[in-house]
Amino acid sequence: MSPPDRPADTIRIMSWNIHGTIGRGRKANRQRTLEEIGRIRPDILVLQEVDERTRLGRPAGAFDFFRAGLTERLLAEGHDPSDHAVDVRTGGRRDCECGNLLWSRFPVRASRIIPLPGPDIERRKVIEVELHTGSAPLRILGTHFALLPTTRLKQARTVRDRIVGAPSGSCAGKVPTPTIVLGDLNEWTPRGWVHAVLSEHLPNVVAPKTWPERFAIAPLDRLYASREIEIVASHADARAGQASDHRPIVVDFRIGP
């Protein structure tokens, strides 16, 4: 099964909690994960739970593995492979080598790591990048929110304040650049606290059911986009989901005026 054909003149973005590359079969298989990413062919990719904790049966060097595999794609397409990936470790312990990775076919013009408030079992963070797609600037914020609802609310407010440039606790301001926030936001209900905070300034929403991958019932993985982002097509990819416990979300979009 191949992903839907991409509509003309669109950008494809993909977010996936890869669960340490453990899917059906219950053994880590990062090559399968990389092959599914290659099948979907995103222009922008946000991964959560990149995990190289060998004590839990994950292969070492997961971050380097995905960086190298994605670099090969850039080289094959004739692109300069420098400045295309940013990663961050979020483990709450020194030996917890796990976290998130953001990759883009477009060069990363600037990047920042934004700490998120707790309490939580991980040091949750946001990867923020500024890209130029060739036609317009674009800001991407990729993250993985907490399990605890009250912590998620604080984290959503932190992201909201970041994208509108407003002081903490203020709803003033507007999104100055076409912006997308996406990742495993751990929100179980369609219109929970995270949705209420983010959708106020990022009204174009994609929130399909993505977990668990076999019989998805919860819209944990989401995308929130500013008004300039036209969502053209989206789906939760069931085939790729077999390589994790989450189905990835795949969104084709255009940047409007």
Sequence and secondary structure as in RCSB ss.txt:
>XXXX:A:sequence
MSPPDRPADTIRIMSWNIHGTIGRGRKANRQRTLEEIGRIRPDILVLQEVDERTRLGRPAGAFDFFRAGLTERLL
AEGHDPSDHAVDVRTGGRRDCECGNLLWSRFPVRASRIIPLPGPDIERRKVIEVELHTGSAPLRILGTHFALLPT
TRLKQARTVRDRIVGAPSGSCAGKVPTPTIVLGDLNEWTPRGWVHAVLSEHLPNVVAPKTWPERFAIAPLDRLYA
SREIEIVASHADARAGQASDHRPIVVDFRIGP
>XXXX:A:secstr
       TT EEEEEEE GGGB TTSSB HHHHHHHHHHH  SEEEEEEEE  GGGT  S HHHHHHHHHHHHHH
HTT   SS EEEEE  SSTT  EEEEEEESS EEEEEEEE    SSS  EEEEEEEE SSSEEEEEEEE  SSHH
HHHHHHHHHHHHHHT  TT       S EEEEEE    STTSHHHHHHHTT  EEE    BSSTT  B  EEEEE
 TTEEEEEEEE HHHHTTSSS  EEEEEEE  
